[in-house]
Amino acid sequence: MLKIRLSRAGRKHVPFYRIVLTEHTQSAKHGYISVLGHYNPITKEFVLDKETAEKHVKNGAQYSDTLKKLLERNA
């Protein structure tokens, strides 16, 4: 099953997250299929390629719980 979830990047005390499409058994950091956007919690910048994300959701992918909350907050 494919998941759309966050993958942490950045350095210590300066988080930055990529929104990635990955197999649910793989590591989000190294085993992702594609990058769909990014999220910066410090500046609250949220960018998501909604067209591609919705295409994957229609084909069976699921959002992670954290990403669902972010989508509701930034809709």
C-alpha positions as CSV (number, residue, x, y, z in Angstrom):
1,M,0.0,0.0,0.0
2,L,1.3,3.4,-0.9
3,K,1.4,6.2,1.7
4,I,1.8,10.0,1.3
5,R,3.7,11.1,4.3
6,L,6.3,13.5,5.7
7,S,10.1,12.8,5.6
8,R,12.2,15.0,7.9
9,A,15.1,16.9,6.5
10,G,17.0,19.9,7.7
11,R,19.5,20.2,10.5
12,K,19.3,20.0,14.2
13,H,16.6,22.4,15.7
14,V,15.7,23.6,12.2
15,P,13.2,21.0,10.8
16,F,12.1,20.9,7.2
17,Y,9.8,18.2,5.8
18,R,9.4,16.7,2.3
19,I,6.0,15.3,1.4
20,V,6.8,12.0,-0.2
21,L,5.0,9.1,-1.8
22,T,6.4,5.8,-0.4
23,E,5.5,2.2,0.2
24,H,4.2,1.9,3.8
25,T,6.9,-0.7,4.7
26,Q,9.8,1.4,3.4
27,S,11.6,4.2,5.2
28,A,10.2,7.6,4.3
29,K,13.7,9.0,4.3
30,H,15.4,6.7,1.8
31,G,12.7,4.6,0.2
32,Y,10.4,7.2,-1.4
33,I,9.0,7.0,-4.9
34,S,8.5,10.7,-5.6
35,V,8.5,14.1,-3.8
36,L,5.1,15.8,-3.9
37,G,5.9,19.0,-1.9
38,H,7.4,20.3,1.3
39,Y,6.4,21.8,4.6
40,N,8.4,24.2,6.8
41,P,7.0,24.3,10.3
42,I,9.0,27.4,11.3
43,T,7.7,29.7,8.5
44,K,4.4,27.6,8.2
45,E,5.1,27.3,4.4
46,F,3.1,24.4,3.0
47,V,3.5,23.4,-0.7
48,L,1.8,20.3,-2.2
49,D,1.3,19.3,-5.8
50,K,-2.4,18.6,-5.2
51,E,-3.1,17.3,-8.7
52,T,-0.5,14.6,-8.5
53,A,-1.4,13.8,-4.8
54,E,-5.1,13.4,-5.7
55,K,-4.2,11.1,-8.7
56,H,-2.3,8.8,-6.3
57,V,-5.1,8.8,-3.8
58,K,-7.6,7.8,-6.5
59,N,-5.3,4.9,-7.3
60,G,-5.3,3.7,-3.7
61,A,-2.6,5.7,-1.8
62,Q,-3.5,7.1,1.6
63,Y,-2.4,10.2,3.5
64,S,-0.7,9.8,6.9
65,D,-2.6,11.1,9.9
66,T,-0.2,14.0,10.4
67,L,-0.5,15.0,6.7
68,K,-4.3,14.8,6.9
69,K,-4.3,17.4,9.8
70,L,-1.9,19.6,7.8
71,L,-4.2,19.5,4.8
72,E,-7.2,20.4,6.9
73,R,-5.4,23.3,8.4
74,N,-4.1,24.6,5.1
75,A,-7.1,24.0,2.9
